[in-house]
Amino acid sequence: MSDLEVRIEDFDSIGEDWERLLGESSDLSPFATPAWQQTWWKMFGGDADLKLLTVIQDGDVKGLAPFMRRGNEVSFLGESDLVDYHHFLHSGIEDAAFYDTVFGHLSAVASLNSVRLTSVPEWSVAYKAVPAAALAAGWQVEETFEDVSPGLELTDTWDDYVSGLSKKDRHELRRKLRRLERSAEINHVEYCTPEDITANLDDFVRLHRMSTPDKAEFMTDYREEFFRAVVTNMAKVGISRLYFLEVDGVRAATSICFVHGDSQLVYNSGYDPEYRALSVGLLNHAMTIKLAIENGVRYFDFLRGDESYKYHLGAHDRSLYNFVVTRA
């Protein structure tokens, strides 16, 4: 194998190779896209230094570690309040070669004392490869559980999906759907284009904030600005979806999803508490699952958090982990 080298790039210089790696790498999500990463960096990078670390072989980019540096620590771009998954991207190179090269480079930076890697999915190559490469390079590794990320494999039909729920959850979903349909005229709306999504984001923000005190506290003005920017930018590359459940013409529940490959991910949601008795939040998700099945989606990902509605809709936990890597 030819020698591997490392270069530090920026968004402009790595753009085409980044897009190529997205198509060739496995187990990625929308959070690995330049559209997401660049939007986050522009708004939250602050005083950090951008370190898009690329692994090169024979002049070709074989992998990317999207890092930033503050002081003597390197980390992924993005914090867990806004980013659910973090990823390395690599293709056409052995896993061990890529990770060994990354940590070999980091070891050679004398002023660097720690590497903090949050939100690493347990199903990713990085979950096992990072500790192995870091230990081989002479670093210490501390692994901690971060959160669960529930999701479900989708069936070919809605009827099969409903039949696959537990007896209690199946009964409750059917009962709630019947009650909603008897109570009002129902409309479930999906927006896909950047223009339509941007034009309707005010209602998403309004419903999100009124859902719970925690969501109202979370959605600061600056986070709202980020939501608007990232959802619009992801829509421009065909990733964003915006949903509303309308009850007698009134928007009662909402969600923002991202579509990536054959997966759909629920980024955030909200509902009007006045309609809580009609279970509009849960039923908006159920109707979104129905539409996802019709669109050929194979995995429906509720992302981080153990809210009970996710399990009532058939989700099962997957885990996220943090690694803090320090010099031995």
C-alpha positions in Angstrom: 0.0 0.0 0.0 1.2 3.5 -0.9 2.2 5.8 2.0 -0.7 7.8 3.5 -0.4 11.4 4.3 -2.6 14.0 6.1 -3.6 17.4 4.9 -5.8 20.0 6.6 -8.4 21.4 4.3 -11.3 23.9 4.4 -14.8 23.7 3.2 -14.0 25.1 -0.3 -11.0 22.9 -0.9 -12.5 19.6 0.2 -16.1 20.1 -1.1 -16.0 17.8 -4.1 -14.2 15.0 -2.3 -16.5 15.4 0.7 -19.5 14.8 -1.5 -17.9 11.8 -3.1 -17.0 10.3 0.3 -20.7 10.8 1.3 -21.7 8.5 -1.5 -19.0 5.9 -0.9 -18.9 5.7 2.9 -21.1 3.5 5.0 -23.3 4.2 8.1 -23.6 7.9 7.6 -26.4 10.4 8.3 -27.4 13.9 7.2 -25.2 15.2 10.0 -22.1 14.2 8.0 -23.0 16.4 5.0 -21.2 19.6 4.2 -24.6 21.4 4.2 -25.0 20.5 7.9 -21.4 20.9 9.0 -20.8 24.2 7.3 -24.0 25.8 8.6 -23.1 24.7 12.2 -19.6 26.0 11.8 -20.7 29.4 10.5 -23.0 29.9 13.5 -21.2 28.2 16.4 -17.5 27.8 15.4 -16.7 30.9 17.3 -13.0 31.1 18.4 -12.3 27.5 17.3 -9.9 26.6 14.4 -11.3 24.5 11.6 -9.4 21.3 11.1 -10.9 19.2 8.3 -8.3 16.5 8.5 -8.0 14.5 5.2 -6.1 11.2 4.6 -4.5 11.2 1.2 -3.2 8.2 -0.8 -1.5 8.7 -4.2 -3.0 12.2 -4.4 -6.6 11.0 -3.7 -8.6 11.8 -0.7 -9.5 8.5 1.0 -11.0 9.8 4.3 -12.1 12.9 6.3 -12.1 13.6 10.0 -14.2 16.8 10.4 -12.5 18.3 13.4 -12.1 21.7 15.1 -9.6 22.7 17.7 -10.0 24.9 20.8 -6.9 25.3 22.9 -5.2 21.9 23.3 -8.3 19.9 22.4 -9.7 18.6 19.1 -13.3 17.6 18.7 -16.0 17.1 16.1 -17.9 20.0 14.7 -21.2 20.3 16.6 -22.4 19.7 20.2 -25.0 17.2 21.3 -27.8 19.8 21.8 -28.0 20.2 18.0 -26.1 17.2 16.5 -27.3 13.7 17.0 -24.6 11.7 15.3 -20.9 12.3 14.5 -19.0 10.5 11.8 -15.7 9.9 10.1 -15.9 9.4 6.3 -13.6 7.1 4.5 -13.6 4.9 1.4 -11.1 2.8 -0.6 -8.9 2.3 2.4 -8.8 -0.2 5.2 -10.6 0.9 8.4 -7.4 0.4 10.5 -5.3 2.3 8.1 -7.5 5.3 8.1 -7.9 5.5 11.9 -4.2 4.7 12.6 -3.3 7.5 10.2 -5.6 10.0 11.9 -4.3 9.2 15.4 -0.7 9.0 14.2 -1.1 12.6 12.9 -2.7 13.8 16.2 0.1 12.2 18.2 2.6 14.2 16.3 1.0 17.5 17.3 2.9 18.1 20.5 0.6 20.9 21.7 -2.5 18.7 21.5 -3.5 16.9 24.8 -7.0 15.5 24.2 -9.5 14.4 21.6 -13.1 14.6 22.5 -15.5 12.6 20.3 -19.2 12.9 21.2 -22.3 11.1 19.8 -20.5 8.2 18.2 -23.1 5.6 17.1 -22.5 2.1 18.4 -23.3 0.7 14.9 -20.5 2.8 13.3 -17.0 1.6 12.4 -15.7 4.4 14.6 -17.1 2.9 17.8 -14.6 0.0 17.7 -11.9 1.6 15.5 -11.3 4.8 17.5 -10.3 3.1 20.8 -8.1 0.6 19.0 -6.3 3.3 17.0 -5.9 5.6 20.0 -4.5 2.9 22.2 -2.1 1.8 19.5 -0.9 5.4 19.2 -0.2 5.4 23.0 -3.2 7.4 24.1 -5.6 6.6 26.9 -9.3 6.2 26.1 -12.3 6.9 28.4 -15.6 5.6 27.0 -19.0 6.8 28.4 -22.6 6.2 27.5 -24.2 9.3 26.1 -27.8 8.6 25.1 -30.2 6.2 23.3 -31.4 6.8 19.7 -34.6 4.8 19.1 -35.7 3.8 15.7 -37.4 1.0 13.7 -37.0 -1.0 10.6 -40.0 -0.3 8.4 -42.1 -2.9 6.7 -43.4 -2.9 3.1 -46.9 -1.8 4.0 -48.7 0.3 6.6 -50.8 -2.7 7.6 -47.7 -4.8 8.2 -46.2 -2.0 10.3 -49.3 -1.7 12.5 -49.6 -5.5 12.9 -46.0 -5.6 14.1 -46.7 -3.3 17.1 -47.3 -4.8 20.5 -51.0 -5.7 21.1 -51.4 -2.8 23.4 -49.7 -0.2 21.2 -51.5 -1.5 18.1 -54.9 -1.2 19.8 -54.0 2.3 21.1 -52.8 3.6 17.7 -56.0 2.4 16.0 -58.2 3.8 18.7 -56.5 7.2 18.6 -56.7 7.4 14.8 -60.4 6.5 14.8 -61.0 9.1 17.5 -59.1 11.8 15.6 -60.9 11.0 12.3 -64.3 11.1 14.0 -63.5 14.4 15.8 -62.5 16.6 12.9 -61.4 16.9 9.3 -57.8 15.8 9.2 -55.1 16.7 6.8 -51.4 15.6 6.9 -49.2 17.9 4.9 -45.6 17.3 3.6 -43.3 20.1 2.3 -40.2 19.2 0.4 -38.9 22.2 -1.6 -36.7 24.9 -0.1 -39.4 27.5 -0.9 -42.2 25.7 0.7 -40.3 24.7 3.8 -38.9 28.2 4.3 -42.4 29.7 3.9 -43.9 27.4 6.6 -41.1 27.4 9.2 -42.9 30.1 11.3 -45.6 27.6 12.2 -43.0 24.9 13.1 -41.2 27.3 15.5 -44.5 28.4 17.0 -45.7 24.8 17.7 -42.3 23.7 18.9 -42.1 26.5 21.5 -45.6 26.0 22.8 -45.2 22.2 23.2 -43.5 22.1 26.6 -41.6 24.5 28.8 -38.4 22.6 28.1 -38.8 23.1 24.3 -39.6 26.8 24.8 -36.4 27.1 26.8 -34.4 25.2 24.2 -35.5 27.2 21.2 -33.6 30.4 21.9 -33.6 33.1 19.3 -30.1 32.0 18.2 -31.1 28.4 18.0 -34.1 29.4 16.0 -31.8 31.2 13.6 -29.8 28.0 13.2 -32.8 25.8 12.7 -34.0 28.1 9.9 -30.6 28.1 8.3 -29.8 24.4 8.5 -33.3 23.2 7.5 -33.3 25.5 4.5 -29.7 24.6 3.5 -30.5 20.9 3.8 -33.6 21.4 1.7 -31.5 22.8 -1.1 -29.7 19.5 -1.3 -33.0 17.5 -1.1 -32.7 16.3 2.5 -35.3 18.3 4.6 -39.0 17.5 5.0 -41.5 19.5 7.0 -44.8 18.0 8.2 -48.0 19.3 9.7 -51.0 17.6 11.0 -54.0 19.9 10.5 -57.2 19.5 12.5 -60.2 21.3 10.9 -57.7 23.5 9.1 -55.7 24.4 12.2 -52.1 23.2 12.4 -52.0 21.2 15.5 -48.7 19.2 15.3 -45.5 19.4 13.3 -42.1 17.8 12.7 -38.9 18.3 10.7 -37.3 15.2 9.2 -34.2 14.5 7.2 -34.0 11.9 4.5 -30.7 10.2 3.8 -30.4 7.1 1.6 -33.2 4.8 2.7 -33.5 6.3 6.2 -35.7 9.1 7.6 -34.7 10.9 10.7 -37.0 13.0 12.9 -34.9 16.0 13.9 -37.5 17.8 16.0 -41.2 18.3 16.5 -43.9 20.1 18.3 -47.7 20.4 18.9 -50.4 22.6 20.3 -51.2 21.6 23.9 -54.9 22.5 23.3 -55.0 19.4 21.1 -53.2 17.1 23.5 -56.4 15.1 24.1 -56.4 14.0 20.5 -52.8 12.8 20.7 -51.8 15.0 17.7 -48.1 14.7 18.4 -48.0 11.0 18.3 -50.4 10.7 15.4 -48.4 13.2 13.3 -45.4 10.9 13.7 -47.6 7.9 12.8 -48.9 9.5 9.6 -45.3 10.5 8.8 -44.3 6.8 9.2 -47.1 5.8 6.9 -45.9 8.2 4.2 -42.3 7.1 4.7 -43.4 3.5 4.1 -45.1 4.6 0.9 -42.0 6.4 -0.2 -39.8 3.3 0.3 -38.0 4.3 3.5 -36.5 1.3 5.3 -35.4 2.8 8.6 -37.3 5.4 10.6 -35.0 7.1 13.1 -36.4 9.1 16.1 -32.9 10.2 17.0 -31.7 10.9 20.6 -33.9 10.7 23.6 -36.1 8.1 25.3 -39.5 9.8 25.0 -42.3 7.2 25.5 -44.1 7.9 22.2 -41.2 6.5 20.3 -41.6 3.1 21.8 -45.4 3.2 21.5 -44.7 3.6 17.7 -42.4 0.5 17.7 -39.0 2.0 18.1 -36.0 0.1 19.7 -33.0 1.6 21.3 -29.6 2.0 19.8 -26.8 3.7 21.8 -24.5 6.7 21.4 -21.2 6.9 23.2 -18.5 9.6 24.0 -14.8 9.1 23.8 -12.3 11.3 25.6 -8.8 10.4 24.3 -5.8 11.8 26.2 -2.1 11.4 26.1 -0.9 8.5 28.3 
